[in-house]
């Protein structure tokens, strides 16, 4: 191609134009319009012109600068991305607003109250599960001859199972559906609760209670998520608070049935000496009834339409919303009302590529773990850091104080009773009894340096009796039932034990045996219901469960009026003040009184934190977030139970300070949370 600048130096053939310096008109040198390109380039280099001030040569020809073209393209891309983000955000907001409008059009009526009852029974089953082992343990430890270590593990295994179940079922509920996962969870709880009542060995009983806890652990995160998605904004806080009443009913049900069943030793049967079904097993069997009824009712309930919309199942969601609308208005006497919604927007969600890639490789267990851990990370990273920290901290602090004191109260009552019992013990010193027939109960006695010669102990019970440095010569023991009875540093000569539970390896400490025989010892552990199952413990639990009623009522009435934050903060600060009364607990009556005050004050905080947890997270991650938080709650409960139980009978100052500091910090942090009273569920 010809050089476009050639005309700058040569015009018509045969004619030449002067260049710069050769002169022009009037003798002034001039520069032609288009100087030579090479000379111009050399001049720029040698003269050091500022590149930024150099004029773009294509400017007069209307050609844009290359940098301007690049900048324009960048701006266009930024504008396109911004429009896409705004469009996506507008679509999400439109779905949330439209769904709220639909729920308002459907109204609040028969359908919500039916679902309220069914889900309430599932929540009641969770409350029962927390009390089953605690009430059955005093009898189960005797029936299965449990050591202190085994008793402690059995008491904590339920919380371990519930912790695992909360994380598991919460994550699955966002993938498989709220109703479907709740059905699976309740079914697992029913099956293993039933099996645990018949388990004879400690290992099987422990395993069945663990699996039962895993099943019921999904009830709390799923129930609140499920029910919230059928409620309109102005009803949400109030009715979620009323739902918490069922957890209280679970505690009342467990306390009442334990009080009515366990002390009746005859309410059972046995098949030889290997299979025993005592009354505490009847109690365990009865306790799974709320879960069975909830499972039966849930079969007739539909899936959450909000979950269906999140998974692009538009037609199913529309049919369920129409069912809700028609059920409510038909019950209100207006069957002619027509469900006018014809189209519902569905969000265009896209799963994380990492999940999809990893889910197609590896073993089934690896795929499951990848999904669960990724969901947990999404919850941890896709929410505001400040909000997440405050909410987690409040959950953990409230759990730490509540569950720690819920164990400390009954243990402190038992300790005070035991102290009083020991103070009333009768002490016999250097007594000598010969040829005497003991045919009456020996109870709460200490015998030191006594001599028992040619004595008979036949068909009696020995409770809390200790023989120290005593002599038994030519004595006969037959058909003896003992509880907390020991022989220490005693000498036994020519003595026979027939059909007793006074075992040589466990009841005799540093004793000397001379011609002593043990014939037909009793197998298993003796069940002493009059001593081990004090009705006071059932009364304490019953009153403690009933005392949360005022807190639940206050929360239900004020949740939508003054807001969630004030409910949580006020409840935690008031309950922190109640912890100072622990220092005044010098008798069982005082402990029971302050326990009821603490439960009544802290109940509203539980309602508020559960309501706000549902409202802070989007529908696609709501159950997962609730499950993770509830799992952390159970972990904190395990830790606090271990800590608080160590100070029973030692000091009341440490439990009081621990609970007070936790509640004050949680109450102050609650005011950092965003208020969600008028927020539409996203």
LINSUL-V466412 format. One line per field, one symbol per residue. phi: phi as a letter, one per 20 degrees, with the letter a starting at -180 (. if undefined). psi: psi as a letter, one per 40 degrees, with the letter a starting at -180 (. if undefined). A space follows every 50 residues. Layout:
phi->???
psi->???
This chain:
phi->.fffefffdbdfgndcdfdgoenbfmnefbdffcffffffffffffemff ffeffffeffemeffgffffffffffffffffffffffffffffffffff ffffffmdbgfffffgffffffffffffgfdgfffeggeffffdleefff fffffefffffffffffffffffeddoffffffffffffffffffffdfe effffffffffffffffeffffgffffffddegfdfffffffffffffff fffffffffedgfeffeabbcmeecccefffffffffefgffffffffge eeffffffffdmdffffffffffffffffffencfffdfefdbcfcfeec ffgffffffecmffffffffffffffffffdedfffffffffffgffffg ffffffefgffffffffffffffefedddleccclddeccfdblccddle cccldcdclcdcdldcdcldddcldcdblddccldbdclddccldcdclc deefededdldddcldccdlffendfedffeedfffffffffffffffgg fffffffdgeddoffffffffffffffffffffeedbgffffffffffff feffffgfffffffeedfffcfffffffffffffffffffffffffdfnd bdffgffffffffffffffffefffdfddffe
psi->iiheededehbiheiiiiiheeiaheehiihidgiiddddddddddefih ddehhhdedeeehiiddddddddddddddddddddddddddddddddddd ddddddihbddddddddddddddddddddeeddddddddddddefiiddd dddddedddddddddddddddddedeiddddddddddddddddddddehd iddddddddddddddededdddddddddeeiideeddddddddedddddd dddddddddeddegdegaiigaedhhgiddddddddeeddddddddddde iiihddddddffgddddddddddddddddddefgeehhhehdhhihigih ihddddddeeiaidddddddddddddddddeeihdddddddddddddddd dddddddddddddddddddddddeihhhhfihhhfihhfihhhfihhhfi hhhfihhhfihhhfhhhhfihhhfihhhfhhihfhihhfihhhfihhhfi fgidddehhfihhhfhihhfiiiaihhgddddghedddddddddddeedd dddddddededeidddddddddddddddddedeegeiddddddddddddd deddddddddddddediideeddddddddddddddddddddddddeehed ieddddddddddddddddddeeiihedfhhh.
